[in-house]
Amino acid sequence: MNTHLKNFALLIIITVVLVSCLPEKQQDPFQIRKQNIGLLTDSTQVKDLKLAFPNDSIVTSIKGDEFTGQDNDIVIYSKTGNKLLNLTPGQALDSTATIKSIHVLSEKFKTDQNISTLSTFKDINDNYKISSINNLINSVVISVNDINASFTIDKKELPANLRFDMTLNIEAIQIPDNAKIKYFMIHW
């Protein structure tokens, strides 16, 4: 029995050593999921953005002061100067605030289902359960709760009979498959 116990202990030690030697899977910096975009998570504070975007430029615009309550968006630029994301913190001028919404500007960012700013309504409809469709003045907003996302499609992409009446209840079947995404937002 002692030999079996020693062999079992040796097997456990070898397993732990082998597992610890496996390479860690790196987080894709452009992957969009329900609680994260790359290294940016729903609990990342404004003061920690440099950790989430170590190779990018972070530009904070100050629109007002702390008494106005205005949002002060933060824009993330790539090294080449291209806009990647527009972040809106939950509280203006607060370095401990978390991000409440993200406007995805670059096609590099993709969901696990390869949805990006270059996708069409068909791509969204084929890969996610649509939670709601809101009919606005110049656009329709498709919400997907599975990834906390909303996709805005310009009404110019819709048939003429759906463009001008905001009281219409627009259904997914009425939106053309090739309708392009105008905006892509993540909300936390």
C-alpha positions in Angstrom: 0.0 0.0 0.0 2.8 2.4 0.7 4.2 1.8 -2.8 0.8 2.7 -4.3 0.7 5.9 -2.2 4.2 6.9 -3.3 3.4 6.2 -7.0 0.2 8.2 -6.7 2.0 11.1 -5.0 4.7 11.0 -7.7 2.1 11.0 -10.4 0.4 14.1 -8.9 3.8 15.9 -8.7 4.6 15.1 -12.3 1.2 16.2 -13.5 1.5 19.6 -11.6 4.9 20.2 -13.1 3.8 19.4 -16.6 0.7 21.5 -16.4 2.7 24.5 -15.0 5.1 24.2 -17.9 2.3 24.6 -20.5 2.4 27.9 -22.2 -0.3 30.4 -21.0 -2.9 31.3 -23.6 -2.5 34.9 -24.4 -5.6 37.1 -24.5 -6.3 38.3 -28.0 -6.2 42.2 -27.7 -8.9 42.5 -30.4 -11.4 39.9 -29.0 -14.8 41.1 -28.0 -16.7 39.1 -25.3 -19.5 40.0 -22.9 -17.2 41.2 -20.1 -14.1 42.2 -22.0 -12.6 43.7 -25.1 -9.0 42.4 -25.2 -7.5 43.2 -21.9 -10.1 45.9 -21.1 -12.8 44.4 -18.8 -16.0 45.6 -17.3 -14.2 46.3 -14.0 -11.1 48.1 -15.5 -10.8 51.5 -13.9 -9.8 54.6 -16.0 -6.5 54.9 -14.1 -5.6 51.3 -15.3 -6.3 51.8 -19.0 -2.5 51.9 -19.8 -2.4 48.3 -18.6 -5.1 47.3 -21.0 -3.6 49.2 -23.9 0.2 49.2 -23.3 1.1 49.8 -26.9 -1.6 52.4 -27.8 -2.2 56.1 -27.2 -4.9 57.1 -24.7 -6.4 60.5 -25.2 -8.8 62.0 -22.7 -11.0 64.9 -23.8 -12.3 67.2 -21.1 -15.6 68.7 -22.2 -16.5 70.3 -18.9 -15.8 70.2 -15.3 -16.8 67.9 -12.5 -19.9 70.0 -11.8 -21.5 69.6 -15.2 -21.8 65.8 -15.0 -20.8 65.5 -18.7 -19.2 62.4 -20.0 -15.6 62.8 -20.9 -14.8 60.3 -23.6 -11.5 58.6 -23.9 -10.2 57.7 -27.3 -7.7 54.8 -27.9 -5.4 55.2 -30.9 -3.1 52.7 -32.4 0.6 53.4 -32.8 -0.1 54.4 -36.4 -2.7 57.0 -35.3 -5.8 55.1 -36.2 -8.8 55.3 -33.8 -9.5 52.0 -32.2 -12.1 52.6 -29.5 -14.0 55.4 -27.9 -14.6 54.7 -24.2 -17.2 56.4 -22.0 -16.5 56.2 -18.3 -19.3 55.8 -15.8 -18.3 59.0 -14.0 -16.6 62.0 -15.5 -13.2 63.1 -14.2 -12.9 60.1 -11.9 -9.8 58.0 -12.3 -11.5 55.1 -10.3 -14.6 55.0 -12.6 -15.1 52.0 -14.8 -16.1 52.1 -18.5 -19.8 52.1 -19.1 -19.8 52.0 -22.9 -17.4 51.3 -25.8 -17.8 52.6 -29.3 -15.9 50.1 -31.5 -14.2 52.1 -34.3 -11.7 49.6 -35.8 -12.6 46.5 -37.8 -9.7 44.7 -36.0 -12.0 44.1 -33.0 -14.2 41.0 -33.5 -16.5 38.9 -31.4 -16.0 35.1 -31.1 -18.4 34.8 -34.0 -16.2 37.2 -36.2 -18.7 40.1 -36.0 -16.9 43.4 -36.5 -17.7 46.9 -37.9 -17.5 45.4 -41.4 -20.2 42.9 -40.7 -23.8 42.9 -42.1 -27.2 42.3 -40.5 -27.1 38.7 -41.8 -23.8 38.1 -39.9 -25.4 39.3 -36.7 -28.7 37.5 -37.2 -27.0 34.2 -38.1 -24.7 34.2 -35.1 -26.6 35.8 -32.2 -30.1 35.9 -30.7 -31.5 39.4 -31.3 -32.9 40.8 -28.1 -34.6 43.8 -29.5 -34.9 46.2 -32.5 -35.5 49.8 -31.9 -36.8 52.1 -34.6 -35.2 55.6 -34.3 -35.4 58.7 -36.5 -32.5 57.8 -38.9 -31.5 54.3 -37.8 -32.5 51.0 -36.3 -30.6 49.7 -33.3 -30.2 45.9 -32.9 -29.5 44.8 -29.4 -27.7 41.5 -28.6 -27.8 40.8 -24.9 -25.5 37.8 -25.2 -22.5 40.1 -25.7 -23.9 43.4 -24.3 -23.8 44.9 -27.8 -25.9 47.2 -29.9 -25.5 47.5 -33.6 -26.8 50.6 -35.4 -27.9 50.3 -39.0 -28.7 53.5 -41.1 -32.3 53.5 -42.3 -30.9 54.2 -45.8 -30.0 50.4 -45.7 -33.8 49.6 -45.3 -36.5 49.4 -47.9 -38.2 52.8 -48.5 -41.4 51.8 -46.8 -39.5 51.4 -43.4 -37.5 54.6 -43.5 -39.8 57.4 -42.4 -42.4 55.9 -39.9 -40.9 55.8 -36.4 -44.1 54.1 -35.1 -43.4 50.9 -37.1 -42.4 47.9 -35.2 -39.5 46.7 -37.4 -38.9 42.9 -37.4 -35.6 41.2 -38.2 -37.1 39.6 -41.3 -37.7 43.2 -42.7 -34.0 44.2 -42.5 -32.0 43.2 -45.6 -29.3 40.7 -45.1 -26.7 43.0 -46.7 -27.5 46.0 -44.4 -24.2 47.3 -43.2 -23.4 48.2 -39.6 -23.0 51.9 -39.0 -22.0 51.8 -35.3 -21.1 49.0 -33.0 -21.3 49.6 -29.2 -20.6 47.5 -26.1 -22.4 48.4 -22.9 -21.5 47.4 -19.4 
